[in-house]
Amino acid sequence: MVREISAGGVVVRNQDGVWWMAAIELPADSSAAARQAKRSQGKPILCLPKGLVDQGEKALDAALREVLEETGITAAPITKLADIRYVYVRSWSDGERVFKIVSFYRLRYQSGRIDDISDEMRIEVERARWVRLDEASKLLAYRGEKQMAKRALEYLEAHAEA
């Protein structure tokens, strides 16, 4: 079984007393998106920004890079949330089973305009947008990512100074 290590971020910002989180929509024409769309009855497939950790790269650095590439915004680390683990089958190539670990970090928005991403990135990201953090666990497509949004919200509710 192949192993993959990825990293991603739950980027939060507070506007007028409401916590918002950066999310990405997958392109409707991608094969993974097409499969998921059946499960989400045609709704946009919302995910957290994430991607593979490059050789020699630290997971946090990969999370910050992926956030910038997939959303157009820069973020600062707050803390690590957790790792999620799952197995999937590569449907786009060799049918190999893959054991994947994704390290997620709680990040704070610093600068940039959401969805200001390169044309090349549009293959992976239809668009990036802000969603209310208190609604994110209902909107995100994947169970592990829903849990990360819930953890981020719980942290912010417990740490009013954040």
C-alpha positions as CSV (number, residue, x, y, z in Angstrom):
1,M,0.0,0.0,0.0
2,V,1.3,3.4,-0.9
3,R,1.6,6.1,1.8
4,E,0.9,9.8,1.3
5,I,1.6,12.7,3.7
6,S,-0.3,15.9,3.3
7,A,-1.0,19.1,5.2
8,G,-3.7,21.6,5.3
9,G,-5.2,24.5,7.2
10,V,-8.4,25.8,8.8
11,V,-7.9,29.5,8.2
12,V,-10.1,31.6,10.4
13,R,-10.9,35.3,10.5
14,N,-13.2,37.4,12.6
15,Q,-15.4,40.1,11.0
16,D,-17.9,42.0,13.0
17,G,-17.9,39.3,15.7
18,V,-18.5,36.4,13.3
19,W,-15.8,33.8,12.7
20,W,-15.3,32.8,9.0
21,M,-13.2,30.0,7.5
22,A,-11.5,29.7,4.1
23,A,-12.8,26.8,2.0
24,I,-12.3,25.7,-1.6
25,E,-14.8,24.3,-4.1
26,L,-13.6,21.4,-6.3
27,P,-14.1,21.7,-10.0
28,A,-17.3,20.0,-11.1
29,D,-15.6,18.2,-13.9
30,S,-12.9,16.4,-11.9
31,S,-13.4,12.7,-11.4
32,A,-13.2,12.8,-7.6
33,A,-15.6,15.7,-7.6
34,A,-18.0,13.9,-9.9
35,R,-18.2,10.9,-7.5
36,Q,-18.7,13.2,-4.5
37,A,-21.3,15.3,-6.3
38,K,-23.5,12.2,-6.4
39,R,-23.4,12.0,-2.6
40,S,-24.0,15.7,-2.1
41,Q,-26.9,16.0,-4.5
42,G,-25.2,18.4,-6.9
43,K,-24.1,20.9,-4.3
44,P,-20.7,22.4,-4.6
45,I,-18.0,20.2,-3.0
46,L,-16.4,22.2,-0.3
47,C,-13.1,21.2,1.2
48,L,-10.3,22.6,3.3
49,P,-7.1,23.7,1.4
50,K,-4.5,20.9,1.6
51,G,-1.9,19.1,-0.4
52,L,1.1,16.9,-0.4
53,V,4.1,17.7,1.7
54,D,7.1,18.0,-0.6
55,Q,10.3,16.2,0.1
56,G,12.3,18.0,2.8
57,E,9.4,20.3,3.6
58,K,7.8,20.6,7.1
59,A,4.1,19.9,7.3
60,L,3.3,23.3,8.7
61,D,5.2,24.9,5.8
62,A,3.3,22.7,3.3
63,A,0.0,23.8,5.0
64,L,0.8,27.5,4.6
65,R,1.9,27.0,1.0
66,E,-1.2,25.0,0.1
67,V,-3.4,27.7,1.7
68,L,-1.8,30.4,-0.4
69,E,-1.8,28.4,-3.6
70,E,-5.4,27.2,-3.3
71,T,-7.1,30.3,-1.7
72,G,-4.9,33.3,-2.5
73,I,-4.5,34.3,1.1
74,T,-1.6,34.2,3.6
75,A,-2.1,32.9,7.1
76,A,-0.2,32.6,10.4
77,P,-0.1,29.5,12.5
78,I,-2.0,29.3,15.7
79,T,-1.6,25.6,16.6
80,K,-1.8,22.1,15.2
81,L,-5.4,20.7,15.2
82,A,-4.9,17.0,14.5
83,D,-4.0,14.4,12.0
84,I,-6.6,12.5,10.0
85,R,-6.0,9.1,8.5
86,Y,-7.8,7.3,5.8
87,V,-7.5,4.9,2.9
88,Y,-8.6,5.6,-0.7
89,V,-8.2,4.0,-4.0
90,R,-6.5,5.9,-6.9
91,S,-9.3,5.8,-9.5
92,W,-7.5,8.2,-11.9
93,S,-4.4,5.9,-12.5
94,D,-3.3,2.5,-11.2
95,G,-6.1,1.6,-8.8
96,E,-3.6,1.4,-6.0
97,R,-4.8,1.6,-2.4
98,V,-3.3,4.6,-0.6
99,F,-2.9,5.2,3.1
100,K,-3.1,8.9,3.6
101,I,-2.2,11.1,6.7
102,V,-3.2,14.7,6.6
103,S,-1.9,17.1,9.3
104,F,-4.3,20.0,9.8
105,Y,-3.3,23.3,11.4
106,R,-5.4,26.1,12.9
107,L,-4.3,29.3,11.1
108,R,-5.3,32.9,11.3
109,Y,-5.9,35.0,8.2
110,Q,-3.1,37.6,7.6
111,S,-3.6,39.1,4.1
112,G,-4.7,38.6,0.6
113,R,-7.9,38.4,-1.3
114,I,-9.7,35.0,-1.2
115,D,-9.9,33.3,-4.6
116,D,-7.0,35.3,-6.0
117,I,-5.3,32.2,-7.4
118,S,-3.4,31.3,-10.6
119,D,-5.1,30.0,-13.7
120,E,-3.1,26.8,-13.3
121,M,-4.6,26.2,-9.9
122,R,-8.1,26.3,-11.4
123,I,-7.6,22.7,-12.4
124,E,-7.7,21.8,-8.7
125,V,-9.9,24.7,-7.3
126,E,-13.1,26.0,-8.9
127,R,-13.1,28.9,-6.4
128,A,-12.1,29.7,-2.9
129,R,-14.5,31.5,-0.5
130,W,-15.2,32.4,3.1
131,V,-17.9,30.3,4.9
132,R,-19.2,30.9,8.4
133,L,-17.2,28.7,10.8
134,D,-20.3,27.7,12.8
135,E,-21.8,26.3,9.5
136,A,-18.6,24.8,8.1
137,S,-19.1,21.3,9.5
138,K,-22.4,21.1,7.7
139,L,-21.0,22.4,4.4
140,L,-17.7,20.5,4.1
141,A,-17.8,17.3,2.1
142,Y,-15.5,15.0,4.0
143,R,-16.0,13.7,7.6
144,G,-12.4,14.3,8.8
145,E,-12.5,17.9,7.5
146,K,-15.9,18.4,9.2
147,Q,-14.2,17.3,12.5
148,M,-11.3,19.8,11.9
149,A,-13.8,22.7,11.5
150,K,-15.7,21.6,14.7
151,R,-12.4,21.5,16.6
152,A,-11.4,25.0,15.4
153,L,-14.8,26.4,16.4
154,E,-14.6,24.7,19.8
155,Y,-11.1,26.2,20.3
156,L,-12.3,29.7,19.5
157,E,-15.3,29.4,21.7
158,A,-13.1,28.3,24.6
159,H,-10.5,31.0,24.0
160,A,-12.3,34.2,23.6
161,E,-9.0,36.1,23.4
162,A,-8.1,34.2,20.2
